[in-house]
Amino acid sequence: MVIYTELGIRQVINAWGPMTIIGSALVRPEVVTAMAEAAAWHVDVIELQRAAGRRLAELIGVEGCYIAGGCAAGLAIATAAMMTDGDAAKVARLPETTGMRNEVVMQRSHRNPYDHAFTQVGGRIVEIGHAWQAFDWELADAIGPQTAAVVFVYSQRTMNLSLSLAETVAIAHAHNVPVIVDAAAEVPPAGNLRDLKTTGADVVVISGGKGLRGPQNSALVLCTEAMVEACIPHAAPLHSHGRSMKTTKEDMIGLVKAVEIYQGLDHDLITQRWQAEAASVVAAVAGIDGIDGAPGYAGYSDKIPVADLVIEPRVLGRDAADLAAALAAGDPSIRVAQDQQSLTINPQFLQTGEMDAVIARLLELLTA
Ligand SMILES: *Cc1c(COP(=O)(O)O)cnc(C)c1O
């Protein structure tokens, strides 16, 4: 593609996941077309925020939706809205939170690299529990007059640990404290668009640029209409602390289009295609000594079938890190998930024909 090759940039084949560092999911062509159309007019961006949000809320079946510039931005803005309670003077003071409720309670097992979303707006994280467990009484004890919100990270790594989302919502609400859910990568399943909100969680944030294949810097902040109004003062086009978290009119239109398309997809058929592609990788490496392929699920979602390849370095003569580096070093560069023992080949974001290219390169490296 000329636009990249002119800059000396290689193509990346994404057999990894919705990773921002490789451009996450490819934006659907129909979404790009809608964004180009949106670029041809000026509009009042706040009016569009309200109208596009209402359209998204209707499509999804929730009361309200604010559109943020990515899930991390949505988490930051929702937290800020809960700390400031609609008080314009407090909004203007952030991230200075003296005199405000500024504590965000979270299970230690939910801590992750996106936690800056809570602290960048002046929130202070109050941890409960230890690395893999927290108890209901710990949550109840941690909530106090300074608590602005309880955060629940709904990801494959955390959703099945103790203290479920339902228990978290029940305890927080018994103390009149709202719950913010980070569900950035948990679509698919399509049902999560609506179901996570029906747990009673006050705010559910889902990335627009992961499974939905909308603009990468967009996110659904599913909430109430009142919460949408509470979020608006916190980011561009206004001039508060969140000026740097800008969502453009093109992003907003693109996200509406992406959700419209996503809801019309045949999700079972897509899952079957992923399963078949993952199985083709397992079949291709069968019989190669030192590599043990098996079907599995992506680390971030048990709704995404993948191929797990366990590497035996003493037999194969190279370890998983070596092999991943060799895949990445080629042109096109092939990116896969990798841990100490294994590689994971993920079909979710592969384009037609790309799995064949991944398999061919893998076999070339393995037989070299
Ligand atoms: C990807 C991710 C985010 C950040 O989402 P962006 O839309 O890239 O801002 C936050 N939390 C979790 C769990 C994620 O997987």
The ligand as a MOL file (V3000), in Angstrom:
LIG
                    3D

  0  0  0     0  0            999 V3000
M  V30 BEGIN CTAB
M  V30 COUNTS 15 15 0 0 0
M  V30 BEGIN ATOM
M  V30 1 C -7.7780 -2.1390 25.7030 0
M  V30 2 C -8.1460 -1.9780 27.1220 0
M  V30 3 C -8.3200 -0.6920 27.6700 0
M  V30 4 C -8.0440 0.5590 26.8800 0
M  V30 5 O -8.9250 0.7180 25.8060 0
M  V30 6 P -8.6890 1.8570 24.7120 0
M  V30 7 O -9.9880 1.8600 23.9320 0
M  V30 8 O -7.5070 1.4550 23.9060 0
M  V30 9 O -8.4700 3.1460 25.4440 0
M  V30 10 C -8.7260 -0.6010 28.9930 0
M  V30 11 N -8.9440 -1.7100 29.7400 0
M  V30 12 C -8.8000 -2.9540 29.2470 0
M  V30 13 C -9.0670 -4.1340 30.1290 0
M  V30 14 C -8.3880 -3.1330 27.9160 0
M  V30 15 O -8.2360 -4.3740 27.4160 0
M  V30 END ATOM
M  V30 BEGIN BOND
M  V30 1 1 1 2
M  V30 2 1 2 3
M  V30 3 2 2 14
M  V30 4 1 3 4
M  V30 5 2 3 10
M  V30 6 1 4 5
M  V30 7 1 5 6
M  V30 8 2 6 7
M  V30 9 1 6 8
M  V30 10 1 6 9
M  V30 11 1 10 11
M  V30 12 2 11 12
M  V30 13 1 12 13
M  V30 14 1 12 14
M  V30 15 1 14 15
M  V30 END BOND
M  V30 END CTAB
M  END
